[in-house]
Amino acid sequence: MEILKYSAEHDSFRETLRKFLGKEVVPFADQWEQEGIVPREAWKKAGEQGFLCTSVPEKYGGAGADFLYSIIVIEEMIHTRQFGLLTPLHSDIIVPYITSYASEELKQKYLPGCISGDIITAVGMTEPGAGSDLTSISTTATRAGDEVIINGQKTFISCGINCDLVIVAAKDPDIDDPYNALDLYLVDASTPGFKKGNKLDKMGWRSQDTAELFFSDCRIPVTNRLGQKGGGFLMLMDKLQPERLVCTVGALTAAEIMIDLTIDFCKNHNESGKPLSKYQATQHKIIDMLTEIKLGRTFTDKLIADHIEGIKVPIEVSMAKAWVTDMAKRVADGCMDLFGNYGYYEEYPIARFWRDIRVMSIFAGTNEIMKGIAAKFMGL
Ligand SMILES: Cc1cc2nc3c(=O)[nH]c(=O)nc-3n(C[C@H](O)[C@H](O)[C@H](O)COP(=O)(O)OP(=O)(O)OC[C@H]3O[C@@H](n4cnc5c(N)ncnc54)[C@H](O)[C@@H]3O)c2cc1C
C-alpha cells in the first residue's frame, strides 16, 4: 500500500509537467551544463505553465496547491538530470518565507512575479566565514530612519547570477545576543549597493549559477524586513522541515533513477558471454542498494505525509536528510562501479549524477549538523 495518496489531479499534473520538461528542459540540459547557467526564458516558460510556486495562495496568482504538488515537481525535475532550473529552491524553500512572513504590500509586489517566473529568487545566508553557524555572520543591517543599510558579503548563493530578489540574513550591529540580532530582508537586485560577483566553478550542479553577492551601503526600506524584528532565527527554524524534506526527496529520487539506469545497464552489458546482471556479485550489489533505496522511500514518504498533516518531526526529518543523502552517495558509488569504465565517461548519465549528488550532504545543513540537531531534540 502506498503511503502517499496521489489523486487523479496529481497524476495528471505530473503527466503535463513531464511533457513540458521533455520539451523545454531535457533537450537543453547538456547545453546548460556547459554554459553553467539556465536562460531566464526557461524559468518564464515554467511559470507560464503553472509549475512555479504551486503552493502560493490563489489571491496572489498561485494555485494554493498541497505539498504533494511540490513533491511531484521535485521528482520530475531530478528526472531531467540537470540541477540548473532549480525551481524547488525557489518555489518550496525561498518563496514560502515571503508567503509566510512578508507584509501584505510585499506579497502583492513580489509573489505574482515569483509565480510567473519574472522574478527569480535567491537566499543569502552563507558567508566566507559563516556556514553552518549563522550566529557568526558578519553582514550587518543598520537602521537609518525608514531605511536599513546592508553591508557585507554572501557566498555560494544558488541562482546568484539570475536572481532578481534575494532574502538576505543580516545582523543588527547594536544587538549583542546573536540569536536576537538576526533578521531576514528582501533585497531587490536593482538596489544600488547590491552587486553580483562571478559565477563560481563547481564540480557538480554545473548548470546552476552559484555566485558571491556583495552589499555595500545597500539601502532598503525597513519595511522589507520579514517578520518581527529579531525573528530571523525563528523563521529559519520554522522553514527547516520543508527545506530538508525537499533535499531528501531530491537525493532519494536521484538514487532511484541511478539504480534503474544501472539495472538496465547490467541486463544489457555482457561480460564473458553473459549479462552482468547474471553474476551473483552484481545481483547482491544491486539488491543491497535497492533495499536501502526502498527503506529511504518508505521513511521519506511517511515524513512527507506527516508534514502534510502539519506534524512537526524535526528529529526524523534531520535523520532522513542525513541518511538519505549519504545513502544516495553510496548508491552513486555502487552504480559507478557496476558501470565500470563506461560510468566514468560523460556520455553515460551516471557520471553526472555521481558529481551532482555529492553536494546534498553538505547543503541544507550538513549531515553532521543534522545529527547534532536530532541528538539535541532527543535531549542526548
Ligand atoms: C552548490 C551549493 C549551493 C549552495 N547554495 C546556497 C544558497 O543558495 N544560499 C546559502 O546561503 N548557502 C548556500 N550554500 C552554502 C551551504 O548552505 C553551506 O555550504 C552549508 O551551510 C555548510 O556550510 P560551510 O560550507 O561553510 O561548512 P562549515 O560550516 O564550515 O562546515 C565544515 C565542516 O565542519 C562540520 N561542522 C561545522 N559545525 C559543526 C558542528 N557544530 N558539529 C559538527 N560538525 C560541524 C560540517 O559538518 C562540515 O563537515 C550552497 C553550497 C553549495 C555547495
The ligand as an SDF file (V2000), in Angstrom:
LIG
                    3D

 53 58  0  0  0  0  0  0  0  0999 V2000
   26.1880   24.1030   -4.5690 C   0  0  0  0  0  0  0  0  0  0  0  0
   25.9250   24.8780   -3.3420 C   0  0  0  0  0  0  0  0  0  0  0  0
   24.8340   25.7370   -3.2920 C   0  0  0  0  0  0  0  0  0  0  0  0
   24.5970   26.4890   -2.1430 C   0  0  0  0  0  0  0  0  0  0  0  0
   23.5550   27.3820   -2.1350 N   0  0  0  0  0  0  0  0  0  0  0  0
   23.4070   28.2110   -1.0710 C   0  0  0  0  0  0  0  0  0  0  0  0
   22.4190   29.2420   -1.0880 C   0  0  0  0  0  0  0  0  0  0  0  0
   21.6570   29.3740   -2.0460 O   0  0  0  0  0  0  0  0  0  0  0  0
   22.3490   30.0810   -0.0280 N   0  0  0  0  0  0  0  0  0  0  0  0
   23.1720   29.9750    1.0590 C   0  0  0  0  0  0  0  0  0  0  0  0
   23.0400   30.7550    1.9810 O   0  0  0  0  0  0  0  0  0  0  0  0
   24.1210   28.9880    1.1140 N   0  0  0  0  0  0  0  0  0  0  0  0
   24.2540   28.1230    0.0640 C   0  0  0  0  0  0  0  0  0  0  0  0
   25.2220   27.1340    0.0940 N   0  0  0  0  0  0  0  0  0  0  0  0
   26.0780   27.0370    1.2670 C   0  0  0  0  0  0  0  0  0  0  0  0
   25.7090   25.8850    2.1540 C   0  0  0  0  0  0  0  0  0  0  0  0
   24.4750   26.1060    2.7640 O   0  0  0  0  0  0  0  0  0  0  0  0
   26.8510   25.7000    3.1410 C   0  0  0  0  0  0  0  0  0  0  0  0
   27.8860   25.0890    2.4110 O   0  0  0  0  0  0  0  0  0  0  0  0
   26.4930   24.8660    4.3380 C   0  0  0  0  0  0  0  0  0  0  0  0
   25.6800   25.6020    5.2110 O   0  0  0  0  0  0  0  0  0  0  0  0
   27.7130   24.3900    5.1130 C   0  0  0  0  0  0  0  0  0  0  0  0
   28.4820   25.4870    5.4450 O   0  0  0  0  0  0  0  0  0  0  0  0
   30.0580   25.5020    5.1420 P   0  0  0  0  0  0  0  0  0  0  0  0
   30.2470   25.0220    3.7350 O   0  0  0  0  0  0  0  0  0  0  0  0
   30.5640   26.8600    5.4740 O   0  0  0  0  0  0  0  0  0  0  0  0
   30.6530   24.4430    6.0730 O   0  0  0  0  0  0  0  0  0  0  0  0
   31.1230   24.6150    7.5950 P   0  0  0  0  0  0  0  0  0  0  0  0
   30.0130   25.0700    8.4510 O   0  0  0  0  0  0  0  0  0  0  0  0
   32.3750   25.3910    7.6020 O   0  0  0  0  0  0  0  0  0  0  0  0
   31.4290   23.1050    7.9460 O   0  0  0  0  0  0  0  0  0  0  0  0
   32.6250   22.4490    7.5480 C   0  0  0  0  0  0  0  0  0  0  0  0
   32.6130   21.0630    8.1900 C   0  0  0  0  0  0  0  0  0  0  0  0
   32.5330   21.2040    9.6130 O   0  0  0  0  0  0  0  0  0  0  0  0
   31.4080   20.4830   10.1070 C   0  0  0  0  0  0  0  0  0  0  0  0
   30.8210   21.2100   11.2290 N   0  0  0  0  0  0  0  0  0  0  0  0
   30.5300   22.5250   11.3210 C   0  0  0  0  0  0  0  0  0  0  0  0
   29.9620   22.8010   12.5170 N   0  0  0  0  0  0  0  0  0  0  0  0
   29.8810   21.6360   13.1810 C   0  0  0  0  0  0  0  0  0  0  0  0
   29.3600   21.2550   14.4640 C   0  0  0  0  0  0  0  0  0  0  0  0
   28.8170   22.1450   15.2780 N   0  0  0  0  0  0  0  0  0  0  0  0
   29.4300   19.9470   14.8110 N   0  0  0  0  0  0  0  0  0  0  0  0
   29.9800   19.0280   13.9870 C   0  0  0  0  0  0  0  0  0  0  0  0
   30.4810   19.3320   12.7630 N   0  0  0  0  0  0  0  0  0  0  0  0
   30.4360   20.6070   12.3710 C   0  0  0  0  0  0  0  0  0  0  0  0
   30.4320   20.4310    8.9530 C   0  0  0  0  0  0  0  0  0  0  0  0
   29.5200   19.3620    9.0900 O   0  0  0  0  0  0  0  0  0  0  0  0
   31.3980   20.2320    7.7850 C   0  0  0  0  0  0  0  0  0  0  0  0
   31.7320   18.8980    7.7000 O   0  0  0  0  0  0  0  0  0  0  0  0
   25.4490   26.3580   -1.0190 C   0  0  0  0  0  0  0  0  0  0  0  0
   26.5190   25.4610   -1.0680 C   0  0  0  0  0  0  0  0  0  0  0  0
   26.7580   24.7350   -2.2030 C   0  0  0  0  0  0  0  0  0  0  0  0
   27.9460   23.8130   -2.2070 C   0  0  0  0  0  0  0  0  0  0  0  0
  1  2  1  0
  2  3  1  0
  2 52  2  0
  3  4  2  0
  4  5  1  0
  4 50  1  0
  5  6  2  0
  6  7  1  0
  6 13  1  0
  7  8  2  0
  7  9  1  0
  9 10  1  0
 10 11  2  0
 10 12  1  0
 12 13  2  0
 13 14  1  0
 14 15  1  0
 14 50  1  0
 15 16  1  0
 16 17  1  0
 16 18  1  0
 18 19  1  0
 18 20  1  0
 20 21  1  0
 20 22  1  0
 22 23  1  0
 23 24  1  0
 24 25  2  0
 24 26  1  0
 24 27  1  0
 27 28  1  0
 28 29  2  0
 28 30  1  0
 28 31  1  0
 31 32  1  0
 32 33  1  0
 33 34  1  0
 33 48  1  0
 34 35  1  0
 35 36  1  0
 35 46  1  0
 36 37  1  0
 36 45  1  0
 37 38  2  0
 38 39  1  0
 39 40  1  0
 39 45  2  0
 40 41  1  0
 40 42  2  0
 42 43  1  0
 43 44  2  0
 44 45  1  0
 46 47  1  0
 46 48  1  0
 48 49  1  0
 50 51  2  0
 51 52  1  0
 52 53  1  0
M  END
$$$$
